[in-house]
């Protein structure tokens, strides 16, 4: 019995000690240590023979980490790299918002314009463009109506508009509450086409992607497919096996989602934000300017957030000195975190539907440790 008690005590001590060690603050003091820490984090989560992820850590205009783990094409055994194009899910919304802000700068559209009048949709009268941007329109979700789509054609944004023309009456007074709305961002894409006479995909390419160095990024419409170079296919695990799920019918809808981009392209875009050139007019000041409605505290989910109330800007959640947004879709899980108080951005793009919240927390801790060291030594951010 004495030996048994001693063994139990020893194991308890070891467990306690290991917990104490794991809780010690990270102290990363070199780019080599940073890469080893990131490799350890993602290597423990993603094996080289399964669908994977691409990871970015950028600071003060430099791409510190830009690499891939696992496979972009499971059947073809193609590895993920910094140039692999991933489907973004709702991270796409920031690019849809930029298209709208570009129209503000061109004086072709205004925040207070009535969406019902713009789109000839009487139920939407009283809803403004700004309401759609900030998810305060109150319009109902189209999801249930379209999840059972039984027509041979892949649904398009025009079908969404027609549905809202019949059933789009807001569920509450526009501007009074927050209610996240994918349909609102589909309508924003339609507004771009209505105002400019240019297909939304082409307007985004010419006015947002190319000016910001995103030369291989695009909005992808399953109903009118375009070539995606170095594409990450989307996977979900069913009965222990990976199944490709790129053919979901709702992949014909764009605005709420639909963007494909790579770590390399996203880094170029992030640099443009940091130097104030992502737009060339006054609307750049609206990118991270949230609406008035408080929508909740995300600090229980994300360790890098201080307790407080988040608000929504133009494709970004804003809480304290952080802007962030995630995307979850069929075979997609993405997250981007943009520090507003210092020039640090991290991103994770994954081609499975496995959540990346834990990975985001850990990646941010690792990056924060290294950036804190760089700032202390005066290498960056002076």
Backbone torsions as a table, in degrees:
resi	resn	phi	psi	omega
1	UNK	NA	-40.2	-179.6
2	UNK	-62.2	-43.1	179.2
3	UNK	-63.4	-39.2	179.4
4	UNK	-63.1	-45.0	179.6
5	UNK	-63.0	-39.1	179.1
6	UNK	-64.0	-40.3	179.2
7	UNK	-63.9	-44.6	179.3
8	UNK	-61.5	-43.4	179.5
9	UNK	-61.9	-43.6	-179.0
10	UNK	-63.2	-44.2	-179.6
11	UNK	-65.4	-39.3	177.7
12	UNK	-62.0	-42.4	179.5
13	UNK	-63.3	-42.6	179.8
14	UNK	-64.2	-43.5	179.0
15	UNK	-62.4	-44.6	179.1
16	UNK	-61.0	-42.9	-179.0
17	UNK	-63.9	-42.3	-179.2
18	UNK	-65.4	-35.6	177.3
19	UNK	-65.3	-40.9	179.3
20	UNK	-62.4	-41.7	180.0
21	UNK	-64.3	-44.0	-176.9
22	UNK	-65.9	-24.5	-178.1
23	UNK	-88.9	-5.5	177.7
24	UNK	-64.0	142.1	178.4
25	UNK	-60.1	143.0	175.9
26	UNK	-67.2	150.0	178.8
27	UNK	-138.1	76.4	-177.1
28	UNK	-94.8	121.0	-171.8
29	UNK	-122.6	12.9	177.5
30	UNK	-154.6	158.5	178.1
31	UNK	-64.5	-30.8	178.1
32	UNK	-66.3	-43.2	177.5
33	UNK	-65.7	-37.7	177.8
34	UNK	-60.5	-49.4	-178.0
35	UNK	-64.7	-38.6	177.4
36	UNK	-62.1	-40.8	-179.8
37	UNK	-66.2	-42.2	178.7
38	UNK	-66.8	-42.2	177.8
39	UNK	-60.6	-41.2	179.8
40	UNK	-64.7	-43.0	-179.7
41	UNK	-61.7	-52.2	-175.0
42	UNK	-81.0	-28.8	176.2
43	UNK	-65.5	-31.1	178.3
44	UNK	-75.9	-19.4	-177.5
45	UNK	-99.9	-33.4	-171.6
46	UNK	-128.5	120.2	176.6
47	UNK	-85.1	161.9	-174.8
48	UNK	-70.5	-11.9	-176.7
49	UNK	-110.7	22.4	177.9
50	UNK	-133.6	164.6	176.0
51	UNK	-51.4	149.3	-165.2
52	UNK	-128.2	-143.4	-175.5
53	UNK	-158.7	154.6	170.3
54	UNK	-116.7	145.8	-170.9
55	UNK	-132.2	139.7	177.4
56	UNK	-131.5	135.3	164.7
57	UNK	-128.8	117.6	179.5
58	UNK	-123.5	139.1	179.3
59	UNK	-145.8	129.6	174.0
60	UNK	52.1	43.5	176.2
61	UNK	84.0	1.8	-178.1
62	UNK	-112.9	138.1	172.7
63	UNK	-85.8	101.3	-175.8
64	UNK	-82.0	-42.8	173.8
65	UNK	-128.7	127.2	174.1
66	UNK	-151.1	95.5	-173.4
67	UNK	-157.5	172.9	-177.7
68	UNK	-123.9	161.9	177.3
69	UNK	-137.2	142.6	178.5
70	UNK	74.2	-156.8	-169.4
71	UNK	-114.9	140.2	172.1
72	UNK	-87.2	-28.7	178.4
73	UNK	-129.6	102.6	-173.2
74	UNK	-64.1	-44.3	-178.2
75	UNK	-71.9	-32.7	-179.4
76	UNK	-90.6	-3.7	179.1
77	UNK	56.0	42.5	179.0
78	UNK	-93.1	122.7	-177.5
79	UNK	-73.9	153.3	174.5
80	UNK	-75.2	141.6	174.6
81	UNK	-136.6	-179.8	179.4
82	UNK	-68.7	-14.4	179.3
83	UNK	-102.9	3.9	177.1
84	UNK	-69.9	131.6	-179.9
85	UNK	-90.9	117.6	-179.3
86	UNK	-104.8	146.3	169.2
87	UNK	-71.9	134.6	-169.0
88	UNK	-94.9	-13.3	-172.7
89	UNK	59.2	-138.3	-174.1
90	UNK	-74.6	-8.0	169.8
91	UNK	-61.0	-20.0	175.3
92	UNK	-58.5	-26.5	-173.1
93	UNK	-60.0	-31.0	179.8
94	UNK	-65.5	-28.7	179.2
95	UNK	-80.8	-35.7	172.6
96	UNK	-61.2	-42.8	177.9
97	UNK	-61.6	-40.0	179.3
98	UNK	-62.5	-35.4	176.1
99	UNK	-61.9	-42.1	178.6
100	UNK	-66.9	-43.7	178.9
101	UNK	-63.2	-33.8	175.8
102	UNK	-62.5	-39.3	177.2
103	UNK	-67.3	-32.9	174.3
104	UNK	-60.4	-45.5	-179.0
105	UNK	-64.3	-33.6	179.7
106	UNK	-80.9	-2.4	-179.2
107	UNK	61.6	28.8	176.3
108	UNK	-97.1	-9.6	-177.4
109	UNK	-154.7	153.6	-177.9
110	UNK	-136.2	147.2	-175.1
111	UNK	-54.9	-37.3	-174.6
112	UNK	-88.8	4.9	-179.8
113	UNK	-64.6	144.4	-176.6
114	UNK	-80.5	122.7	-177.5
115	UNK	-68.9	-36.7	178.7
116	UNK	-59.8	-40.5	178.4
117	UNK	-72.7	-40.4	-179.8
118	UNK	-60.3	-39.6	-172.1
119	UNK	-108.3	10.8	-179.3
120	UNK	51.4	51.6	-177.4
121	UNK	-130.0	88.3	-175.0
122	UNK	-51.0	-38.9	179.3
123	UNK	-62.3	-19.7	-177.5
124	UNK	-93.8	2.6	179.0
125	UNK	-63.4	134.1	-174.8
126	UNK	99.7	-16.0	173.9
127	UNK	-87.9	130.2	-179.6
128	UNK	-103.7	166.3	175.7
129	UNK	-58.6	-41.5	179.5
130	UNK	-62.1	-38.0	176.3
131	UNK	-59.3	-42.3	179.0
132	UNK	-64.5	-44.2	179.8
133	UNK	-58.4	-39.5	-173.2
134	UNK	-98.0	5.7	-179.6
135	UNK	59.5	39.5	177.3
136	UNK	-119.7	21.6	-176.7
137	UNK	-75.8	-29.9	-176.4
138	UNK	80.0	2.6	-177.6
139	UNK	-69.8	148.8	-177.8
140	UNK	-71.9	162.0	175.9
141	UNK	-79.3	143.1	176.5
142	UNK	-91.1	-6.6	-167.5
143	UNK	-52.4	-50.9	-176.3
144	UNK	-61.8	-40.2	-178.2
145	UNK	-66.0	-32.8	-174.7
146	UNK	-98.8	-11.4	179.2
147	UNK	-69.2	-22.2	178.1
148	UNK	-107.8	31.5	-179.6
149	UNK	-55.5	125.6	-175.9
150	UNK	-123.8	17.1	176.7
151	UNK	-91.3	155.5	-178.2
152	UNK	-68.7	-26.6	-179.1
153	UNK	-81.2	146.8	174.6
154	UNK	-72.1	128.7	-177.9
155	UNK	-61.3	143.6	-178.6
156	UNK	-120.8	172.3	178.7
157	UNK	-59.5	-30.1	177.7
158	UNK	-62.4	-33.5	177.4
159	UNK	-69.0	-37.3	176.1
160	UNK	-62.5	-45.8	179.3
161	UNK	-59.1	-46.1	-179.6
162	UNK	-61.6	-36.0	177.7
163	UNK	-65.4	-43.3	179.3
164	UNK	-68.3	-28.7	175.9
165	UNK	-63.6	-24.5	179.4
166	UNK	-99.8	-38.2	-168.4
167	UNK	-130.0	26.2	-172.6
168	UNK	-93.1	10.9	-178.8
169	UNK	-57.7	125.0	-178.3
170	UNK	-57.3	146.6	-180.0
171	UNK	-84.5	-13.9	173.4
172	UNK	-151.8	170.4	-177.3
173	UNK	-62.1	122.7	-179.5
174	UNK	-54.9	134.1	179.5
175	UNK	91.8	-5.3	-174.7
176	UNK	-96.7	-21.3	-177.4
177	UNK	-143.1	167.4	173.1
178	UNK	-103.0	132.2	173.1
179	UNK	-150.0	108.6	-174.7
180	UNK	-57.0	128.2	-171.9
181	UNK	-134.7	106.8	172.8
182	UNK	-63.2	-39.8	-179.2
183	UNK	-60.2	-33.2	178.6
184	UNK	-61.1	-37.3	-179.9
185	UNK	-79.1	-26.0	168.6
186	UNK	-63.6	-41.9	179.1
187	UNK	-65.2	-35.1	176.9
188	UNK	-62.1	-40.2	176.9
189	UNK	-63.0	-39.8	178.2
190	UNK	-66.4	-36.4	177.4
191	UNK	-61.8	-40.4	177.5
192	UNK	-56.7	-45.4	179.8
193	UNK	-67.0	-40.4	-178.6
194	UNK	-63.3	-40.5	-175.2
195	UNK	-78.2	-37.8	-172.5
196	UNK	-99.4	-23.0	-173.5
197	UNK	75.2	10.8	-179.0
198	UNK	-113.0	140.4	176.7
199	UNK	-56.9	138.5	-175.3
200	UNK	-56.0	-44.1	-179.0
201	UNK	-57.7	-40.5	-178.5
202	UNK	-73.2	-39.5	177.7
203	UNK	-60.5	-44.9	179.9
204	UNK	-62.1	-40.5	-179.7
205	UNK	-63.8	-45.7	-175.1
206	UNK	-78.0	-35.4	-171.4
207	UNK	-101.3	-17.9	-177.2
208	UNK	-123.3	-55.9	-173.6
209	UNK	-66.8	-59.0	-175.0
210	UNK	-62.3	-43.6	179.1
211	UNK	-62.4	-19.8	-177.9
212	UNK	-107.5	18.4	174.0
213	UNK	77.7	12.6	-178.8
214	UNK	-93.8	70.8	-166.1
215	UNK	-74.5	-19.5	180.0
216	UNK	-115.4	14.5	179.9
217	UNK	-91.9	151.5	-178.3
218	UNK	-162.9	161.6	165.6
219	UNK	-89.3	128.8	-176.3
220	UNK	-108.2	124.0	178.9
221	UNK	-111.9	113.6	-177.4
222	UNK	-58.6	-28.9	179.9
223	UNK	-76.1	-19.5	179.1
224	UNK	-137.9	65.7	-168.2
225	UNK	-64.4	141.5	174.3
226	UNK	-115.9	162.3	179.7
227	UNK	-71.8	134.3	175.4
228	UNK	-114.4	110.7	-179.3
229	UNK	-72.0	138.2	176.4
230	UNK	50.4	55.7	-171.2
231	UNK	-82.0	138.1	168.8
232	UNK	-91.4	116.7	176.1
233	UNK	-79.1	155.7	-172.1
234	UNK	-100.1	137.4	-173.3
235	UNK	-135.2	148.1	169.7
236	UNK	-133.2	147.6	-179.2
237	UNK	-89.7	124.9	179.0
238	UNK	-130.5	123.6	-178.7
239	UNK	54.0	37.4	176.9
240	UNK	82.5	0.2	-178.8
241	UNK	-120.4	148.0	178.7
242	UNK	-81.1	129.2	178.1
243	UNK	-119.9	137.2	178.4
244	UNK	-78.7	134.7	-173.4
245	UNK	-129.3	32.1	-178.7
246	UNK	-73.2	-15.0	-172.1
247	UNK	-91.7	17.2	179.2
248	UNK	-58.5	133.2	-175.0
249	UNK	-58.1	-31.8	-177.6
250	UNK	-74.4	-0.5	174.8
251	UNK	-75.2	4.6	171.1
252	UNK	-88.2	-6.9	-179.3
253	UNK	-95.5	133.5	-178.1
254	UNK	-131.5	155.2	-176.6
255	UNK	120.2	-57.1	172.9
256	UNK	-70.5	-30.9	179.3
257	UNK	-153.2	-161.3	173.8
258	UNK	104.6	-10.9	-179.7
259	UNK	-76.7	137.1	165.9
260	UNK	-112.2	129.0	176.0
261	UNK	-151.1	168.9	-179.0
262	UNK	-116.9	168.0	173.8
263	UNK	-59.8	-41.1	-179.6
264	UNK	-60.7	-46.5	179.1
265	UNK	-68.5	-41.5	-177.9
266	UNK	-64.5	-35.4	176.8
267	UNK	-63.0	-42.5	178.2
268	UNK	-61.3	-42.0	177.5
269	UNK	-63.9	-43.3	179.8
270	UNK	-62.0	-38.7	176.6
271	UNK	-60.4	-40.9	179.9
272	UNK	-64.2	-37.8	175.1
273	UNK	-62.6	-44.5	-174.8
274	UNK	-64.3	-34.4	-179.3
275	UNK	-95.3	6.6	174.3
276	UNK	76.1	29.6	-177.6
277	UNK	-121.3	11.4	-178.2
278	UNK	-64.9	-27.4	169.7
279	UNK	-132.5	155.3	-176.8
280	UNK	-107.6	17.4	177.7
281	UNK	-130.4	-170.0	-175.5
282	UNK	-67.6	-21.0	-176.9
283	UNK	-67.0	-11.8	174.2
284	UNK	-57.8	-27.5	179.5
285	UNK	-70.6	-12.6	-178.7
286	UNK	-92.6	-12.1	-174.5
287	UNK	-55.2	-47.3	-178.1
288	UNK	-111.5	20.8	176.8
289	UNK	-95.2	110.2	-174.3
290	UNK	-80.5	165.5	170.5
291	UNK	-73.1	-179.4	-173.7
292	UNK	-83.3	-17.5	-171.9
293	UNK	-81.0	128.5	174.5
294	UNK	-84.3	139.1	-169.2
295	UNK	-124.4	1.0	177.9
296	UNK	130.5	172.0	-177.3
297	UNK	-111.0	120.7	-178.2
298	UNK	-98.8	8.4	-173.7
299	UNK	-70.4	-19.3	174.8
300	UNK	-70.6	-26.1	-179.3
301	UNK	-90.8	-32.0	-174.0
302	UNK	-127.0	117.6	-175.1
303	UNK	-65.9	-23.7	-176.4
304	UNK	-80.4	-2.9	178.7
305	UNK	-98.4	137.3	170.1
306	UNK	-80.0	147.0	178.3
307	UNK	-54.6	141.0	-179.2
308	UNK	163.9	-168.9	-178.9
309	UNK	-107.5	129.0	174.8
310	UNK	-83.0	156.8	172.0
311	UNK	-135.0	172.1	-177.8
312	UNK	-117.7	132.3	177.4
313	UNK	-103.6	-131.1	-176.9
314	UNK	-105.4	80.3	-177.1
315	UNK	85.2	14.3	-179.2
316	UNK	-138.5	136.6	163.1
317	UNK	-81.4	138.4	179.6
318	UNK	-122.2	122.9	173.2
319	UNK	-138.4	114.4	-176.6
320	UNK	61.6	-125.9	-176.9
321	UNK	-100.5	24.3	178.8
322	UNK	-125.3	139.8	168.4
323	UNK	-114.1	138.2	-176.1
324	UNK	-155.2	159.4	174.9
325	UNK	-163.3	141.8	176.0
326	UNK	-116.3	168.6	175.6
327	UNK	-139.9	130.2	175.0
328	UNK	-130.1	127.4	179.6
329	UNK	-152.6	-173.1	178.9
330	UNK	-64.9	109.5	180.0
331	UNK	71.0	25.9	-177.5
332	UNK	-138.2	135.5	170.1
333	UNK	-149.4	117.5	-174.3
334	UNK	-135.9	157.3	175.4
335	UNK	-155.8	137.5	172.4
336	UNK	-129.3	139.4	177.9
337	UNK	-129.2	124.5	-175.4
338	UNK	-120.9	110.1	176.4
339	UNK	-68.8	132.4	177.0
340	UNK	-91.1	-21.0	-177.0
341	UNK	-94.5	-11.6	176.6
342	UNK	-154.4	158.4	-170.4
343	UNK	-83.2	58.7	178.8
344	UNK	-115.4	130.7	173.8
345	UNK	-134.8	135.5	171.5
346	UNK	-122.7	154.0	179.2
347	UNK	-149.1	143.2	172.8
348	UNK	-130.8	124.3	175.6
349	UNK	-116.6	123.4	-177.2
350	UNK	-125.6	138.6	-179.2
351	UNK	-101.5	39.0	167.3
352	UNK	-137.2	171.0	179.4
353	UNK	-94.0	17.4	177.7
354	UNK	-78.4	130.0	-173.1
355	UNK	-60.4	149.9	-178.4
356	UNK	-114.5	12.6	-177.4
357	UNK	-59.4	-47.8	-179.6
358	UNK	-63.4	-44.1	178.3
359	UNK	-61.7	-37.8	179.1
360	UNK	-63.2	-46.1	178.2
361	UNK	-58.2	-46.4	-176.9
362	UNK	-70.0	-40.1	178.5
363	UNK	-63.2	-40.7	179.5
364	UNK	-63.3	-41.8	178.7
365	UNK	-60.1	-44.1	179.8
366	UNK	-62.7	-48.6	-179.9
367	UNK	-62.6	-41.7	-178.6
368	UNK	-61.7	-39.2	179.5
369	UNK	-61.0	-45.4	-178.1
370	UNK	-70.0	-42.2	-178.7
371	UNK	-66.1	-38.6	176.7
372	UNK	-59.5	-41.3	177.1
373	UNK	-63.7	-46.0	-179.7
374	UNK	-60.7	-41.7	179.6
375	UNK	-65.3	-41.4	179.5
376	UNK	-61.9	-38.9	-178.4
377	UNK	-83.2	-6.3	177.7
378	UNK	78.4	21.1	-177.3
379	UNK	-79.2	-33.3	-176.2
380	UNK	-135.8	162.7	167.1
381	UNK	72.2	18.4	178.2
382	UNK	-83.9	NA	NA
